[in-house]
């Protein structure tokens, strides 16, 4: 157990974290626009999720991307029209369609990393490899703490539905 963190330090941490996230989003949106790839940040969230775990349902994708199902459905319709994703029937349940990234995205993937890499180079400027490794280790601890806090209580009633587990929880050991 760590020492109690003073409230002013907690508040400063919260604001720095908020600002970093907001600035990352702004930089990412700008770099995507400048890249000429013709994809939005929301589309990159979907594509990143599909790269990690393709062939997931729209419900699973909504949870993974933290998007509401209806707006995600409209986004997927546009992405399908653009040839970025494919929806295929589930082999075991004909009521379900699974979402996959398309072959077109495979060809775009190297170009998609260019704006991301440029953004990370800017964000990590002036840090050496050891500092970046330490930052990653600390962020990993933050992530694990939050995943532990988000996990159901051990005595919680289990309905046996593993689909309630957030996809990132399955990868907590990353």
N, C-alpha and C positions, 0 to 999 in steps of 0.2 A: 504494500500500500504506500502510495506517495504522500508527501506532506500536503496539507490543505493549501491550495493555491489562493492567494489574496483576491478578493473580488475585482480590484482594479486591474490585476493581471489577467483575470478571466475575460473582463470586458475588452481589454486591449487585444488579447488573443482573438476574441470573436470578431472584432472590427478588422484586424489584419487578415484573418481568414476570409471574411466576407469580401474585402477589397481585392484580395488576390484572385478569388473566384470570379468576381465581376470583371476584373481586368483581363483575366484569361479568356472569358467569354467574349469580351469586346475585341481583343486581339485576334481570336479565332474567327469571329465573324468577318472582320476586316480582311484577314489573310485569305479566307475562303472566297470573298468577293473578288479580291485582286488576282486570285489564281486562275480565274476563267474556267474553273471546273463545272460551274453551273449547278452546284449542289449547296444546300443550306446546312447550317449547323445542326438543325433537327434531323436532317437526312444523314449527316455523319454519325449522329448518335445511334440511329437505327442500323446503319451499316456496320459500325463498330460492334454492336451487339450481335449482329448476324455473323460477323467474322469469328467472334468468340464462341458462339453457339448457334450455328445455322440450323434451319429446320425447326424453328420454334413456332408456337402458335401466336396469334395476334395478342391474346391475353397475356401470355408470358412476355412477349415483346413490350407490351404496355407497362408491365411491372418493371422490367429491366431498364427501360428508358425513362420511367417515371412520367409517362404521358397518359392522358385519359384515352379510353378506347375509341371514342368517336373521332376526335381530332387525329389520332394515330391512323385510324382507318382511312380518312381522307388523305393523309400524307402518304400512306402506302399505295392508295389509288394513283396518286401523282407519280410516285416512284416507279410503279409498275408501267405506267404510260411512258416514262422516260427510259424504260429498259434497265432500271437499276436493281429491281428485285423481281422475284418470281414467287407466285403462290401456287403450291402444289397440294393435291389432296393427301391427307394422312392415310398411310397404307392400312391402318387398323381401325380407323373411325371415319367413315365417309362424311360425317357432319363437320369435320375439322379440316381446315387448310393450314398448311405449314408455310412459313415465309423463309426464303433463301435469298442471298445476294446473287446477282446474275453474272454471267460471263463478262458482260460489259464492265462490271465493277472490278473484276479481276484485272482487266486491262488498265483501268483507272487507278488501281490501288497504289502503284509506285508514285504517281503524280499527286495522290491525296496526301502522302506523307511529307511532301515538300513544304506546304504551308505549316504543317504541324512542327516539323523539324525547325523551321525558321523561327516559329514562335517559342519553342523550347530553348533554342540558342539564345534568344533575346532574354527570356526569363532567367536563365541560368548563367548569364554573362557574369564574369568575375568570380565564379565559383570553380574550385578545382574538383577533381574526381572524388577525392575523399569527402569534401563537403557535400557533394551531391549524394554520395552513398549514405552519409549520415542523415541528410534530409529525407531520403527515401526510407531509411530505417525508422526514423521518427514518424513519418507519415504512415508507414505500415503499422506501427503501434497504435496510432490514432484510429486507423481503420479497424484494427482488431478490437480495440476497446468499444467502438461504436457497434460493431457486429455482435460482440458479446452482450451489449446492452439491449440490442434489438432482438436477440434470440428469445424464444418463448421460455417462460419460467419452467424449471424442471418438473414441477408438480402440476403444470397446466394440463387441462384436459386435452388429450390428443384425439383428434377426429380421424387420424390415419391418413390424411390427405397431404402427401409430401409436396404437392404443387404450391402449398402456402409458403414454402421456403423460397426466399429471394434467390435468384440465380447467382448473385455475387457471393452469397453465403456459401454456396457449394465450392467457390474458388477462394475461400478465406485464407487458404494456405499459400497463396501466390507469393 
